[in-house]
Amino acid sequence: MEAEATAVAGVTVERREAVTVVRMDREENRLHPELLGALEAVLDGITSHDQRAALVLTGTGKYFSNGLDLEYMGANPPEVAPTLARVHALFGRVLALDVPTVAAINGHVFAAGAMLALCFDLAVMRADRGYFCLPEADLGLPFTPGMNALLTARLSPPVAHRAMVTGHRYTGADALASGIVAELAPEEEVLDRAVNLAAALVGKPRAGVGAIKRGMYASVIDALHGDGEKSG
């Protein structure tokens, strides 16, 4: 059952029973402070109570997320470090969130947007169009220690090497075969499949789920936090 959606600061939020569905809709969904603030507010709402819950994140049109807002950061040098610190913090919060999380990858997912998708427990990707890609090697941008820790924790060693060093563009079929995503779906079914996956996992004790995730990814979270302290 769908509740009425509310829109704020580049995202639309709706509840489908216990599942919070967040749709990003801001300029290729690049990680700009405005979008970061909206996503942080969603996480604040989920963590402010201990009720049954799950989180699904999706995008709009051709993009799930096209990564950092490099145009904004280039035009605002003093904001580069604090913005990057917030991105690292967002990765850590999603990775350790004490409820089921599923990324509904509706289109292209690049760079920091791809890293954000990897912070979710599971991902459903559109089958026919869209790429998963880490283009940092082509852009001459090294990964931060926290990003490196995240990617090597969430991808198998051969996949991490290929994705990070060559900038390979993974189609949906490639991403499924490489273990990057859990399922593929037609465009019109991506979100519903993600919601169904999340809903099926609702009900596990949140304290236990959170503790397991924090234990699994303790070194990643520490690295992301360390990056944030250096950036801030």
VENVEN-V404327 format. One record per run of one state. SS is the DSSP state (@ for helix, = for strand, . for the rest). FROM is the first residue (numbers start at 1). LEN is the number of residues. If there is no record, write none. Layout:
ss=SS from=FROM len=LEN
ss=SS from=FROM len=LEN
This chain:
ss=. from=1 len=1
ss== from=2 len=1
ss=. from=3 len=3
ss== from=6 len=3
ss=. from=9 len=2
ss== from=11 len=6
ss=. from=17 len=2
ss== from=19 len=6
ss=. from=25 len=2
ss=@ from=27 len=3
ss=. from=30 len=1
ss== from=31 len=1
ss=. from=32 len=1
ss=@ from=33 len=15
ss=. from=48 len=6
ss== from=54 len=5
ss=. from=59 len=1
ss== from=60 len=1
ss=. from=61 len=2
ss== from=63 len=3
ss=. from=66 len=2
ss== from=68 len=1
ss=. from=69 len=1
ss=@ from=70 len=6
ss=. from=76 len=2
ss=@ from=78 len=18
ss=. from=96 len=4
ss== from=100 len=6
ss=. from=106 len=2
ss== from=108 len=3
ss=@ from=111 len=8
ss=. from=119 len=3
ss== from=122 len=5
ss=. from=127 len=5
ss== from=132 len=2
ss=. from=134 len=2
ss=@ from=136 len=4
ss=. from=140 len=5
ss=@ from=145 len=10
ss=. from=155 len=2
ss=@ from=157 len=10
ss=. from=167 len=3
ss== from=170 len=1
ss=. from=171 len=1
ss=@ from=172 len=6
ss=. from=178 len=5
ss== from=183 len=3
ss=. from=186 len=1
ss=@ from=187 len=15
ss=. from=202 len=4
ss=@ from=206 len=11
ss=. from=217 len=1
ss=@ from=218 len=14
ss=. from=232 len=1
